[in-house]
């Protein structure tokens, strides 16, 4: 049996041929969470999903440009009632972004607070070199919604804490290329793992992954979980459906 692909973190608007790519997603029946990097991008990105109920558009403000887009927080709050999904947001502790840490924290906490007031959202979160700080912030805003840690790369102790806090995880082909990434995946709860591509920022064979191109992740998960790739596809689809049917942020 063929199961539709689940891609819980993809930058659909950043493909050069985004309209064509969106049409291909519709034809393939792929489930896509189309994340945005700024609130100003949300309306245009949402247009790509028109007529396709399997593409949802998340409202985001990426940590790497948070310091440049502080003035978009009022727009974020204005648009928030229009979606059940937030992303990409979070924190980045990489050396080139540390000088903007205060702005990152301000944006991240503002969004978590806004989500809490709005009844919670499904939130896809960037936590590169910042997992502890992300988890600390989530602990301060327990009503923000359901956090999905995208391409998690923290320590095993940070992973354990995230699991205890109820976090979900999205796993893409790039994450499972390393031994360490596979070790983290083996420790994740099977019923809280979904697939992603992070396209067009992750590549296969020198070209950007397209939305739903998650075979590499499925194959790695099948090895980690000691099951067949088609059983992985079925499990991920069931988990995804349970996630999106959660009682945060109103109707799907």
ROSE-4610 file (N, C-alpha, C; in Angstrom, 1 decimal, always signed):
// ROSE-4610
residu = [X/X/X/X/X/X/X/X/X/X/X/X/X/X/X/X/X/X/X/X/X/X/X/X/X/X/X/X/X/X/X/X/X/X/X/X/X/X/X/X/X/X/X/X/X/X/X/X/X/X/X/X/X/X/X/X/X/X/X/X/X/X/X/X/X/X/X/X/X/X/X/X/X/X/X/X/X/X/X/X/X/X/X/X/X/X/X/X/X/X/X/X/X/X/X/X/X/X/X/X/X/X/X/X/X/X/X/X/X/X/X/X/X/X/X/X/X/X/X/X/X/X/X/X/X/X/X/X/X/X/X/X/X/X/X/X/X/X/X/X/X/X/X/X/X/X/X/X/X/X/X/X/X/X/X/X/X/X/X/X/X/X/X/X/X/X/X/X/X/X/X/X/X/X/X/X/X/X/X/X/X/X/X/X/X/X/X/X/X/X/X/X/X/X/X/X/X/X/X/X/X/X/X/X/X/X/X/X/X/X/X/X/X/X/X/X/X/X/X/X/X/X/X/X/X/X/X/X/X/X/X/X/X/X/X/X/X/X/X/X/X/X/X/X/X/X/X/X/X/X/X/X/X/X/X/X/X/X/X/X/X/X/X/X/X/X/X/X/X/X/X/X/X/X/X/X/X/X/X/X/X/X/X/X/X/X/X/X/X/X/X/X/X/X/X/X/X/X/X/X/X/X/X/X/X/X/X/X/X/X/X/X/X/X/X/X/X/X/X/X/X/X/X/X/X/X/X/X/X/X/X/X/X/X/X/X/X/X/X/X/X/X/X/X/X/X/X/X/X/X/X/X/X/X/X/X/X/X/X/X/X/X/X/X/X/X/X/X/X/X/X/X/X/X/X/X/X/X/X/X/X/X/X/X/X/X/X/X/X/X/X/X/X/X/X/X/X/X/X/X/X/X/X/X/X/X/X/X/X/X/X/X/X/X/X/X/X/X/X/X/X/X/X/X/X/X/X/X/X/X/X/X/X/X/X/X/X/X/X/X/X/X/X/X/X/X/X/X/X/X/X/X/X/X/X/X/X/X/X/X/X/X/X/X/X/X/X/X/X/X/X/X/X/X/X/X/X/X/X/X/X/X/X/X/X/X/X/X/X/X/X/X/X/X/X/X/X/X/X/X/X/X/X/X/X/X/X/X/X/X/X/X/X/X/X/X/X/X/X/X/X/X/X/X/X/X/X/X/X/X/X/X/X/X/X/X/X/X/X/X/X/X/X/X/X/X/X/X/X/X/X/X/X/X/X/X/X/X/X/X/X/X/X/X/X/X/X/X/X/X/X/X/X/X/X/X/X/X/X/X/X/X/X/X/X/X/X/X/X/X/X/X/X/X/X/X/X/X/X/X/X/X/X/X/X/X/X/X/X/X/X/X/X/X/X/X/X/X/X/X/X/X/X/X/X/X/X/X/X/X/X/X/X/X/X/X/X/X/X/X/X/X/X/X/X/X/X/X/X/X/X/X/X/X/X/X/X/X/X/X/X/X/X/X/X/X/X/X/X/X/X/X/X/X/X/X/X/X/X/X/X/X/X/X/X/X/X/X/X/X/X/X/X/X/X/X/X/X/X/X/X/X/X/X/X/X/X/X/X/X/X/X/X/X/X/X/X/X/X/X/X/X/X/X/X/X/X/X/X/X/X/X/X/X/X/X/X/X/X/X/X/X/X/X/X/X/X/X/X/X/X/X/X/X/X/X]
num = [1/1/1/2/2/2/3/3/3/4/4/4/5/5/5/6/6/6/7/7/7/8/8/8/9/9/9/10/10/10/11/11/11/12/12/12/13/13/13/14/14/14/15/15/15/16/16/16/17/17/17/18/18/18/19/19/19/20/20/20/21/21/21/22/22/22/23/23/23/24/24/24/25/25/25/26/26/26/27/27/27/28/28/28/29/29/29/30/30/30/31/31/31/32/32/32/33/33/33/34/34/34/35/35/35/36/36/36/37/37/37/38/38/38/39/39/39/40/40/40/41/41/41/42/42/42/43/43/43/44/44/44/45/45/45/46/46/46/47/47/47/48/48/48/49/49/49/50/50/50/51/51/51/52/52/52/53/53/53/54/54/54/55/55/55/56/56/56/57/57/57/58/58/58/59/59/59/60/60/60/61/61/61/62/62/62/63/63/63/64/64/64/65/65/65/66/66/66/67/67/67/68/68/68/69/69/69/70/70/70/71/71/71/72/72/72/73/73/73/74/74/74/75/75/75/76/76/76/77/77/77/78/78/78/79/79/79/80/80/80/81/81/81/82/82/82/83/83/83/84/84/84/85/85/85/86/86/86/87/87/87/88/88/88/89/89/89/90/90/90/91/91/91/92/92/92/93/93/93/94/94/94/95/95/95/96/96/96/97/97/97/98/98/98/99/99/99/100/100/100/101/101/101/102/102/102/103/103/103/104/104/104/105/105/105/106/106/106/107/107/107/108/108/108/109/109/109/110/110/110/111/111/111/112/112/112/113/113/113/114/114/114/115/115/115/116/116/116/117/117/117/118/118/118/119/119/119/120/120/120/121/121/121/122/122/122/123/123/123/124/124/124/125/125/125/126/126/126/127/127/127/128/128/128/129/129/129/130/130/130/131/131/131/132/132/132/133/133/133/134/134/134/135/135/135/136/136/136/137/137/137/138/138/138/139/139/139/140/140/140/141/141/141/142/142/142/143/143/143/144/144/144/145/145/145/146/146/146/147/147/147/148/148/148/149/149/149/150/150/150/151/151/151/152/152/152/153/153/153/154/154/154/155/155/155/156/156/156/157/157/157/158/158/158/159/159/159/160/160/160/161/161/161/162/162/162/163/163/163/164/164/164/165/165/165/166/166/166/167/167/167/168/168/168/169/169/169/170/170/170/171/171/171/172/172/172/173/173/173/174/174/174/175/175/175/176/176/176/177/177/177/178/178/178/179/179/179/180/180/180/181/181/181/182/182/182/183/183/183/184/184/184/185/185/185/186/186/186/187/187/187/188/188/188/189/189/189/190/190/190/191/191/191/192/192/192/193/193/193/194/194/194/195/195/195/196/196/196/197/197/197/198/198/198/199/199/199/200/200/200/201/201/201/202/202/202/203/203/203/204/204/204/205/205/205/206/206/206/207/207/207/208/208/208/209/209/209/210/210/210/211/211/211/212/212/212/213/213/213/214/214/214/215/215/215/216/216/216/217/217/217/218/218/218/219/219/219/220/220/220/221/221/221/222/222/222/223/223/223/224/224/224/225/225/225/226/226/226/227/227/227/228/228/228/229/229/229/230/230/230/231/231/231/232/232/232/233/233/233/234/234/234/235/235/235/236/236/236/237/237/237/238/238/238/239/239/239/240/240/240/241/241/241/242/242/242/243/243/243/244/244/244/245/245/245/246/246/246/247/247/247/248/248/248/249/249/249/250/250/250/251/251/251/252/252/252]
x = [+0.8/+0.0/+0.9/+0.5/+1.3/+0.6/+1.5/+1.0/+1.5/+0.7/+1.1/+2.3/+3.2/+4.3/+3.8/+4.5/+4.3/+5.6/+5.4/+6.6/+6.2/+6.6/+6.1/+7.0/+8.0/+8.8/+9.4/+8.8/+9.3/+9.0/+10.0/+9.9/+9.4/+8.1/+7.5/+7.7/+7.6/+7.7/+9.1/+10.1/+11.5/+12.0/+11.2/+11.6/+11.4/+12.3/+12.2/+10.9/+10.5/+9.3/+8.2/+7.9/+7.1/+5.6/+5.1/+3.7/+3.6/+4.6/+4.7/+4.9/+5.8/+6.0/+4.8/+4.0/+2.8/+1.8/+1.7/+0.8/+1.2/+2.5/+3.0/+2.6/+2.7/+2.3/+0.8/+0.0/-1.5/-1.7/-1.0/-1.1/-0.7/+0.4/+1.0/+0.2/-0.6/-1.3/-0.5/+0.6/+1.6/+1.0/+1.2/+0.9/+2.1/+1.9/+3.0/+2.7/+3.6/+3.5/+4.5/+3.9/+4.7/+5.1/+6.3/+6.7/+7.2/+7.1/+7.5/+8.6/+9.4/+10.5/+10.2/+9.2/+8.7/+7.2/+6.6/+5.1/+4.7/+5.5/+5.2/+5.1/+5.7/+5.7/+4.5/+3.7/+2.6/+1.5/+1.0/-0.1/+0.2/+1.4/+1.8/+2.0/+2.6/+2.9/+1.5/+0.6/-0.7/-1.4/-1.2/-1.8/-1.4/-0.1/+0.3/-0.5/-1.1/-1.9/-3.4/-3.8/-5.2/-5.7/-6.8/-7.3/-6.7/-5.8/-5.1/-5.2/-6.1/-6.3/-5.2/-4.3/-3.2/-1.9/-2.0/-0.9/-1.4/-0.7/-1.0/+0.1/-0.2/+0.8/+1.1/+2.3/+2.6/+3.1/+2.8/+3.2/+4.5/+5.6/+6.9/+7.6/+8.7/+9.7/+11.0/+11.9/+13.1/+14.1/+14.7/+15.6/+16.8/+17.2/+18.4/+18.1/+16.9/+16.6/+15.7/+15.6/+14.7/+15.1/+16.4/+16.9/+16.5/+16.3/+15.9/+14.4/+13.6/+12.2/+11.4/+12.0/+11.2/+9.9/+10.0/+8.8/+7.6/+7.9/+6.8/+6.0/+6.4/+5.7/+4.2/+3.8/+2.4/+1.7/+2.3/+1.7/+1.5/+2.5/+2.4/+1.1/+1.0/-0.2/-1.5/-1.5/-2.7/-3.1/-2.1/-2.3/-2.5/-2.1/-2.2/-3.6/-4.7/-6.0/-6.3/-5.5/-5.8/-5.2/-4.4/-3.7/-3.6/-3.6/-3.3/-1.8/-1.0/+0.4/+1.3/+2.4/+3.4/+4.8/+5.6/+6.9/+7.4/+8.6/+9.6/+10.0/+10.1/+10.5/+11.5/+12.1/+13.0/+14.2/+15.3/+16.6/+17.7/+18.8/+20.0/+21.2/+21.9/+23.1/+24.4/+24.3/+25.5/+26.3/+27.6/+28.5/+28.1/+27.6/+27.3/+26.0/+25.2/+23.9/+23.9/+25.0/+25.0/+24.9/+25.4/+25.3/+23.9/+23.0/+21.6/+20.7/+21.4/+20.6/+19.5/+19.7/+18.6/+17.4/+17.6/+16.5/+15.8/+16.6/+16.0/+15.1/+15.6/+14.8/+13.5/+13.7/+12.5/+11.4/+11.8/+10.9/+10.3/+11.1/+10.6/+9.6/+10.0/+9.1/+7.8/+7.9/+6.7/+5.7/+6.3/+5.4/+4.8/+5.6/+5.1/+4.0/+4.1/+3.1/+1.8/+2.0/+0.9/+0.1/+0.9/+0.3/-0.5/+0.0/-0.7/-2.0/-2.0/-3.2/-4.2/-3.7/-4.6/-5.2/-4.8/-5.3/-4.4/-3.1/-2.1/-2.1/-1.0/-0.8/+0.1/+0.2/+1.2/+2.4/+3.6/+4.7/+5.9/+6.5/+7.7/+8.9/+9.9/+10.8/+12.3/+13.0/+14.5/+15.2/+16.2/+16.8/+18.3/+18.9/+20.3/+21.2/+22.0/+22.9/+22.2/+20.9/+20.2/+19.1/+19.2/+18.1/+17.7/+18.7/+18.3/+17.5/+18.0/+17.3/+15.9/+15.7/+14.4/+13.5/+14.0/+13.2/+12.9/+13.8/+13.5/+12.4/+12.4/+11.3/+10.0/+10.0/+8.8/+8.2/+9.1/+8.6/+8.0/+8.4/+7.8/+6.4/+6.2/+4.9/+4.3/+3.8/+3.3/+2.0/+1.3/+0.1/+0.3/+1.5/+1.8/+1.3/+1.2/+0.7/+1.6/+1.7/+2.4/+3.7/+4.9/+6.1/+6.6/+7.0/+7.7/+9.1/+10.1/+11.5/+12.0/+12.3/+12.7/+14.2/+14.6/+16.0/+16.7/+16.3/+16.8/+18.3/+19.2/+20.6/+21.2/+20.4/+20.9/+21.5/+21.8/+22.4/+21.3/+21.8/+20.8/+20.1/+20.7/+20.0/+19.0/+19.3/+18.3/+17.2/+17.5/+16.4/+15.5/+16.1/+15.3/+14.3/+14.9/+14.0/+12.9/+13.2/+12.2/+11.1/+11.5/+10.5/+9.6/+10.2/+9.4/+8.4/+8.8/+8.0/+6.9/+6.9/+5.8/+6.1/+7.4/+7.7/+7.6/+7.3/+7.4/+8.7/+8.9/+10.2/+9.9/+10.5/+10.4/+11.8/+11.9/+13.2/+13.3/+14.3/+14.5/+15.7/+15.9/+17.0/+18.4/+18.5/+19.8/+20.2/+19.2/+19.4/+20.0/+19.5/+19.8/+21.0/+21.7/+23.0/+24.1/+24.0/+25.1/+24.8/+25.8/+25.6/+24.9/+25.3/+24.8/+23.3/+22.9/+21.5/+20.7/+21.2/+20.5/+20.4/+21.4/+21.3/+20.2/+20.1/+19.0/+17.6/+17.5/+16.2/+15.8/+16.8/+16.5/+15.9/+16.2/+15.7/+14.4/+13.9/+12.7/+11.5/+10.4/+9.2/+8.6/+8.4/+7.9/+6.6/+5.8/+4.5/+4.5/+5.8/+5.9/+6.9/+7.1/+8.1/+7.4/+7.6/+7.1/+8.3/+8.0/+9.1/+9.0/+10.2/+10.3/+11.3/+11.4/+12.5/+13.4/+12.9/+13.5/+13.9/+13.3/+13.6/+13.2/+13.9/+15.0/+16.4/+16.5/+17.7/+18.5/+17.8/+18.5/+18.6/+19.6/+19.9/+20.1/+19.8/+20.1/+20.7/+21.8/+22.4/+22.7/+23.0/+23.4/+22.2/+21.0/+19.8/+18.9/+18.1/+17.3/+16.2/+16.0/+14.9/+13.6/+12.7/+11.3/+10.4/+9.3/+8.4/+7.9/+7.9/+7.5/+8.6/+9.7/+10.8/+11.5/+10.9/+11.3/+11.8/+12.0/+12.4/+13.7/+14.6/+15.9/+15.6/+14.6/+14.3/+13.5/+12.6/+11.8/+12.8/+13.7/+14.7/+15.5/+16.0/+16.7/+15.9/+14.7/+13.7/+13.4/+13.4/+13.1/+14.2/+15.5/+16.6/+16.6/+16.3/+16.3/+15.2/+14.1/+12.9/+12.8/+13.7/+13.7/+12.4/+12.0/+10.7/+10.8/+9.8/+9.9/+9.6/+10.1/+9.8/+8.3/+7.6/+6.1/+5.4/+6.0/+5.4/+5.8/+7.0/+7.3/+6.4/+6.1/+5.2/+3.8/+3.3/+2.0/+2.0/+3.1/+3.2/+3.3/+4.1/+4.3/+3.0/+2.3/+1.0/+0.0/-0.1/-1.0/-0.6/+0.7/+1.1/+0.8/+1.0/+0.7/-0.8/-1.6/-3.1/-3.5/-2.8/-3.1/-2.7/-1.5/-1.0/-2.0/-2.4/-3.2/-4.6/-5.0/-6.4/-6.4/-5.3/-5.2/-6.1/-6.4/-7.4/-6.7/-5.7/-5.1/-5.5/-5.8/-5.9/-7.1/-8.2/-9.4/-9.3/-10.1/-10.2/-9.0/-8.7/-7.6/-7.7]
y = [-1.2/+0.0/+1.3/+2.2/+3.5/+4.5/+5.1/+6.1/+7.4/+8.5/+9.8/+10.3/+11.0/+11.5/+12.6/+12.7/+13.8/+14.6/+15.9/+16.8/+18.0/+17.9/+18.8/+20.1/+20.2/+21.4/+21.6/+22.5/+22.8/+24.3/+24.9/+26.3/+26.4/+26.2/+26.1/+27.4/+28.5/+29.8/+30.1/+29.4/+29.7/+28.9/+28.0/+27.4/+28.4/+28.3/+29.2/+29.0/+27.8/+27.4/+27.0/+27.8/+27.4/+27.1/+27.8/+27.5/+26.1/+25.8/+24.4/+23.4/+23.6/+22.7/+22.4/+23.5/+23.3/+22.5/+22.7/+21.9/+20.4/+20.2/+18.8/+18.1/+18.9/+18.4/+18.0/+18.8/+18.5/+17.2/+17.0/+15.8/+14.6/+14.7/+13.6/+13.3/+14.2/+14.0/+14.2/+14.9/+15.1/+16.0/+15.7/+16.6/+17.4/+18.8/+19.7/+20.8/+21.0/+22.2/+23.2/+24.2/+25.2/+26.3/+26.4/+27.3/+28.6/+29.7/+31.0/+31.6/+32.5/+33.0/+34.4/+35.1/+36.4/+36.5/+37.3/+37.5/+38.0/+38.9/+39.5/+38.5/+37.4/+36.4/+35.5/+35.6/+34.6/+34.7/+35.8/+35.9/+35.3/+35.7/+35.2/+33.7/+33.2/+31.8/+31.0/+31.6/+30.9/+30.8/+31.7/+31.6/+30.4/+29.9/+28.7/+27.5/+27.5/+26.4/+26.5/+27.5/+27.6/+26.4/+25.9/+24.7/+23.4/+23.4/+22.1/+22.0/+21.3/+21.2/+20.4/+19.8/+19.0/+19.9/+21.2/+22.1/+23.1/+23.2/+24.2/+25.2/+26.4/+27.5/+28.0/+27.8/+28.3/+29.7/+30.4/+31.8/+31.9/+32.4/+32.3/+33.6/+33.6/+34.6/+34.0/+33.7/+32.8/+33.5/+32.8/+33.4/+34.0/+33.6/+34.2/+35.6/+35.9/+37.3/+38.0/+37.5/+38.1/+39.6/+39.8/+41.2/+42.2/+41.7/+42.6/+42.8/+42.0/+42.0/+42.2/+42.9/+43.1/+43.9/+44.7/+45.6/+44.8/+43.5/+42.6/+41.9/+42.0/+41.3/+41.7/+43.0/+43.4/+42.7/+42.6/+41.9/+40.4/+39.8/+38.4/+38.2/+39.1/+39.0/+39.2/+40.0/+40.3/+39.0/+38.4/+37.2/+35.9/+35.9/+34.6/+33.9/+34.6/+34.0/+33.2/+33.5/+32.9/+31.5/+31.0/+29.7/+29.0/+27.7/+26.8/+26.5/+27.0/+26.6/+27.8/+27.6/+28.6/+28.0/+28.7/+28.2/+28.9/+29.1/+28.6/+29.7/+29.3/+30.2/+29.4/+30.1/+29.4/+30.2/+29.5/+30.2/+29.5/+30.3/+29.8/+30.2/+29.3/+29.6/+29.6/+29.5/+29.5/+30.8/+30.7/+31.9/+33.1/+33.0/+34.1/+34.8/+34.1/+34.7/+35.1/+34.7/+35.0/+36.5/+37.3/+38.7/+39.3/+38.5/+38.9/+38.1/+37.5/+36.6/+37.3/+38.5/+39.2/+39.4/+39.8/+40.0/+38.6/+37.6/+36.2/+35.9/+36.1/+35.7/+36.6/+37.8/+38.7/+38.2/+37.9/+37.4/+36.1/+35.2/+33.8/+33.9/+34.6/+34.7/+35.4/+36.5/+37.2/+36.2/+35.4/+34.5/+33.4/+32.9/+31.9/+32.5/+33.7/+34.4/+34.6/+35.0/+35.3/+34.0/+32.9/+31.6/+31.1/+31.4/+31.0/+31.7/+33.0/+33.8/+33.4/+32.8/+32.5/+31.0/+30.3/+29.0/+27.9/+28.3/+27.3/+27.0/+26.6/+26.3/+25.1/+24.5/+23.5/+24.3/+24.1/+25.0/+24.2/+24.6/+23.9/+24.9/+24.3/+25.1/+24.7/+25.8/+25.7/+25.8/+24.9/+24.9/+24.6/+24.9/+24.6/+25.3/+24.5/+25.0/+25.8/+25.5/+26.3/+25.5/+24.2/+23.3/+23.7/+23.9/+24.1/+25.4/+26.5/+27.8/+27.6/+26.9/+26.7/+25.9/+24.9/+24.2/+25.0/+25.8/+26.7/+27.7/+28.2/+29.1/+28.4/+27.2/+26.4/+26.1/+25.9/+25.6/+26.8/+28.0/+29.2/+29.5/+28.9/+29.1/+27.7/+27.0/+25.6/+25.6/+26.7/+26.7/+27.2/+27.3/+27.8/+26.9/+25.6/+24.6/+23.4/+22.8/+21.5/+21.8/+21.7/+22.0/+20.8/+21.1/+20.1/+20.6/+19.9/+20.3/+19.8/+20.7/+20.5/+20.2/+19.1/+18.7/+18.9/+18.2/+18.3/+17.8/+18.6/+18.3/+18.5/+18.5/+18.7/+17.5/+17.5/+16.4/+15.3/+14.2/+13.1/+13.6/+14.3/+14.8/+15.8/+16.7/+17.7/+17.0/+15.9/+15.1/+14.5/+14.0/+13.4/+14.4/+15.6/+16.6/+17.0/+17.1/+17.5/+16.4/+15.2/+14.1/+14.2/+14.4/+14.6/+15.7/+16.8/+17.9/+17.8/+16.6/+16.4/+16.8/+17.2/+17.6/+16.5/+16.9/+16.1/+16.4/+15.6/+15.7/+15.5/+16.4/+16.2/+15.8/+14.7/+14.1/+14.1/+14.7/+14.7/+13.9/+13.8/+13.0/+13.5/+14.8/+15.4/+15.0/+15.0/+14.7/+13.3/+12.3/+10.9/+10.5/+11.4/+11.0/+10.8/+11.4/+11.2/+10.2/+9.5/+8.5/+9.1/+10.3/+11.0/+11.3/+11.7/+12.0/+10.7/+9.6/+8.3/+7.9/+8.1/+7.7/+8.5/+9.8/+10.6/+10.1/+9.7/+9.2/+8.0/+7.1/+5.8/+6.1/+7.2/+7.5/+8.3/+8.7/+9.5/+8.6/+9.0/+8.2/+8.0/+6.7/+6.4/+7.1/+7.4/+8.0/+9.5/+10.1/+11.5/+12.0/+11.1/+11.4/+11.5/+12.6/+12.8/+13.2/+13.1/+13.4/+14.8/+15.3/+16.6/+16.6/+17.7/+17.8/+19.0/+20.1/+21.4/+21.9/+21.4/+22.0/+23.4/+24.2/+23.8/+23.9/+23.8/+24.0/+22.7/+21.6/+20.3/+19.7/+18.9/+18.5/+17.0/+16.5/+15.1/+15.1/+14.5/+14.4/+15.8/+16.8/+18.1/+19.0/+18.6/+19.4/+19.5/+20.5/+20.7/+19.6/+19.1/+18.2/+18.9/+18.2/+18.8/+18.4/+19.1/+18.8/+17.3/+16.7/+15.3/+14.3/+14.7/+13.8/+13.3/+12.4/+11.9/+10.5/+9.9/+8.5/+8.2/+9.1/+9.0/+8.9/+9.7/+9.7/+8.4/+8.0/+6.8/+5.6/+5.5/+4.4/+4.3/+5.5/+5.5/+5.2/+5.7/+5.4/+3.9/+3.2/+1.8/+1.0/+1.5/+0.8/+1.1/+2.3/+2.7/+1.9/+1.8/+1.2/-0.3/-0.8/-2.2/-2.7/-1.9/-2.3/-1.9/-2.2/-1.9/-0.5/+0.1/+1.5/+1.8/+0.8/+1.0/+1.1/+0.4/+0.4/+1.8/+2.3/+3.6/+4.7/+4.5/+5.5/+5.5/+4.3/+4.2/+4.8/+4.5/+5.0/+6.6/+7.1/+8.5/+9.2/+8.6/+9.2/+9.2/+8.1/+8.0/+9.0/+9.2/+10.2/+11.6/+11.8/+13.2/+13.5/+12.5/+12.7/+13.0/+12.3/+12.6/+13.9/+14.4/+15.7/+16.8/+16.7/+17.8/+17.7/+16.6/+16.6/+17.0/+17.5/+17.9/+19.2/+19.4/+20.5/+21.8/+22.2/+23.5/+24.3/+25.6/+26.6/+26.4/+25.6/+25.5/+24.4/+24.5/+23.5/+23.5/+22.3/+22.1/+22.9]
z = [+0.0/+0.0/+0.0/-0.8/-0.9/+0.1/+0.9/+1.9/+1.4/+1.5/+1.2/+2.1/+1.5/+2.3/+3.2/+4.4/+5.3/+5.4/+5.2/+5.3/+6.2/+7.4/+8.5/+8.6/+7.7/+7.7/+6.4/+5.6/+4.2/+3.9/+3.3/+2.9/+1.5/+1.3/+0.0/-0.8/-0.2/-0.9/-1.4/-0.9/-1.3/-2.4/-3.0/-4.3/-5.4/-6.4/-7.5/-8.3/-8.4/-9.1/-8.1/-7.1/-6.0/-6.4/-7.4/-7.9/-8.5/-9.3/-9.9/-8.8/-7.9/-6.8/-6.0/-5.7/-5.0/-5.7/-7.1/-7.9/-7.9/-7.9/-7.8/-6.5/-5.4/-4.1/-4.1/-4.7/-4.8/-5.6/-6.7/-7.6/-6.8/-6.0/-5.3/-4.0/-3.6/-2.3/-1.1/-1.2/-0.1/+1.0/+2.2/+3.3/+3.6/+3.6/+3.7/+4.8/+5.7/+6.5/+5.9/+5.3/+4.6/+5.6/+6.0/+7.0/+6.4/+7.1/+6.6/+7.6/+7.0/+7.8/+8.3/+7.7/+8.2/+8.1/+9.0/+8.9/+7.5/+7.0/+5.7/+4.6/+4.7/+3.7/+3.8/+4.9/+5.1/+4.1/+3.8/+2.9/+1.5/+1.0/-0.3/-0.3/+0.8/+0.9/+1.0/+1.8/+1.9/+0.6/-0.3/-1.7/-2.4/-2.1/-2.8/-2.4/-1.2/-0.7/-1.1/-1.8/-2.2/-3.0/-2.5/-3.3/-2.9/-1.9/-1.5/+0.0/+0.5/+1.9/+2.6/+1.9/+2.5/+2.6/+2.2/+2.5/+3.5/+4.6/+5.6/+5.7/+6.0/+6.0/+7.4/+7.9/+9.3/+9.3/+10.3/+10.5/+11.3/+10.7/+11.4/+11.4/+12.2/+12.2/+12.6/+11.6/+11.8/+12.7/+13.6/+14.6/+14.0/+12.8/+12.2/+11.6/+11.4/+11.0/+12.0/+13.2/+14.2/+14.4/+14.5/+14.8/+13.7/+12.5/+11.4/+11.3/+12.0/+11.7/+13.0/+14.0/+15.2/+15.0/+13.9/+13.6/+13.0/+12.8/+12.2/+13.3/+14.5/+15.6/+15.6/+15.5/+15.5/+14.3/+13.2/+12.0/+12.4/+13.0/+13.5/+14.3/+15.3/+16.2/+15.4/+14.4/+13.7/+12.8/+12.3/+11.4/+12.2/+13.4/+14.1/+14.2/+14.3/+14.3/+13.0/+11.9/+10.6/+10.4/+11.4/+11.2/+12.5/+12.4/+13.6/+13.8/+12.9/+12.8/+12.9/+13.7/+13.8/+13.4/+12.7/+12.3/+11.0/+10.8/+11.7/+12.7/+13.9/+15.0/+15.8/+16.8/+17.7/+18.1/+18.3/+18.7/+18.0/+17.7/+17.0/+17.8/+18.4/+19.1/+18.4/+17.0/+16.2/+16.4/+16.2/+16.5/+15.7/+14.5/+13.7/+14.1/+15.0/+15.5/+16.9/+17.6/+19.1/+19.4/+18.6/+18.9/+18.8/+18.3/+18.2/+19.1/+20.1/+21.0/+21.7/+22.2/+22.9/+22.0/+20.8/+19.8/+19.6/+19.4/+19.2/+20.4/+21.6/+22.8/+22.9/+22.6/+22.6/+21.6/+20.4/+19.4/+19.8/+20.2/+20.6/+21.7/+22.8/+23.9/+23.6/+22.8/+22.3/+21.6/+20.7/+19.9/+20.8/+21.7/+22.6/+23.5/+24.0/+24.7/+23.9/+22.7/+21.8/+21.5/+21.3/+21.1/+22.3/+23.5/+24.7/+24.8/+24.6/+24.6/+23.6/+22.5/+21.4/+21.5/+22.6/+22.8/+22.3/+22.0/+21.6/+20.1/+19.6/+18.2/+18.1/+16.9/+16.6/+16.1/+16.7/+16.5/+16.1/+14.9/+14.5/+14.8/+15.5/+16.3/+15.9/+15.6/+15.3/+16.6/+16.9/+18.2/+18.0/+16.9/+16.7/+17.7/+18.4/+19.4/+20.5/+20.7/+21.6/+22.3/+22.3/+22.8/+24.2/+25.1/+26.5/+26.6/+26.0/+26.0/+25.4/+24.3/+23.8/+24.8/+25.4/+26.3/+27.6/+28.0/+29.1/+28.8/+27.6/+27.2/+27.1/+26.5/+26.4/+27.8/+28.8/+30.1/+30.7/+30.3/+30.8/+30.2/+29.0/+28.3/+28.0/+29.1/+28.8/+28.0/+27.9/+27.1/+25.7/+25.2/+23.9/+22.8/+23.1/+22.1/+22.1/+20.9/+20.8/+20.1/+20.7/+20.1/+19.3/+18.0/+17.2/+16.9/+17.5/+17.3/+16.0/+15.1/+13.7/+13.7/+13.1/+12.9/+14.3/+15.3/+16.6/+16.6/+17.2/+17.2/+18.6/+19.6/+21.0/+21.6/+22.9/+23.5/+23.9/+24.3/+24.8/+26.0/+26.9/+28.1/+27.7/+26.8/+26.3/+25.6/+24.8/+24.2/+25.2/+26.3/+27.3/+28.0/+28.2/+28.8/+27.8/+26.5/+25.5/+25.5/+25.6/+25.6/+26.8/+27.9/+29.2/+29.1/+28.3/+28.2/+27.2/+26.5/+25.5/+24.1/+23.8/+22.5/+21.4/+20.2/+19.0/+18.3/+17.3/+16.5/+15.0/+14.2/+12.7/+12.3/+11.5/+11.1/+9.6/+9.1/+7.6/+7.2/+5.9/+5.4/+5.8/+5.9/+6.4/+7.8/+8.7/+10.1/+10.3/+9.5/+9.7/+8.9/+8.3/+7.6/+8.6/+9.8/+10.7/+11.7/+12.3/+13.3/+14.5/+14.9/+16.1/+15.9/+14.6/+14.4/+14.5/+14.0/+14.1/+15.5/+16.3/+17.8/+18.5/+18.1/+18.7/+18.3/+17.0/+16.5/+17.2/+17.5/+18.2/+19.6/+20.2/+21.5/+21.5/+20.4/+20.3/+20.4/+21.0/+21.1/+19.7/+19.3/+18.0/+17.6/+18.5/+18.2/+18.2/+18.3/+18.3/+17.3/+16.3/+15.2/+13.9/+13.2/+11.8/+10.9/+9.6/+8.6/+8.1/+7.6/+7.1/+6.0/+5.2/+4.2/+4.6/+5.1/+5.2/+3.9/+2.8/+1.5/+1.4/+0.6/-0.3/+0.3/+1.7/+2.3/+2.6/+2.4/+2.4/+1.0/+0.8/-0.6/-0.7/-1.9/-2.2/-3.7/-3.8/-5.2/-5.7/-4.8/-5.3/-5.7/-5.5/-5.8/-4.5/-4.4/-3.2/-3.1/-1.9/-1.7/-2.1/-2.7/-3.0/-1.9/-1.7/-0.6/-0.7/+0.5/+0.5/+0.1/-0.2/-0.7/+0.6/+1.3/+2.6/+2.6/+1.5/+1.4/+2.3/+2.2/+3.0/+4.5/+4.9/+6.4/+6.7/+5.8/+6.0/+6.1/+5.2/+5.2/+6.5/+6.9/+8.2/+9.4/+9.4/+10.5/+10.5/+9.4/+9.3/+10.0/+9.8/+10.4/+11.9/+12.3/+13.7/+14.5/+13.8/+14.4/+14.1/+13.3/+12.9/+12.4/+11.4/+10.7/+9.3/+8.4/+7.0/+6.7/+5.6/+5.3/+5.1/+4.6/+4.5/+5.8/+6.8/+8.1/+8.8/+8.5/+8.9/+8.4/+7.1/+6.4/+7.0/+7.4/+8.0/+9.4/+10.1/+11.5/+11.5/+10.6/+10.5/+10.2/+9.2/+8.8/+9.9/+10.7/+11.8/+12.9/+13.2/+14.1/+13.7/+12.4/+11.8/+12.0/+11.7/+11.8/+13.2/+14.1/+15.6/+16.0/+15.5/+15.8/+15.3/+14.1/+13.5/+14.0/+14.6/+15.2/+16.6/+17.1/+18.5/+18.7/+19.9/+20.3/+20.5/+19.7/+19.8/+18.6/+18.9/+17.8/+16.9/+17.3/+16.6/+15.5/+14.5/+13.5/+12.6/+12.0/+11.1/+9.9]
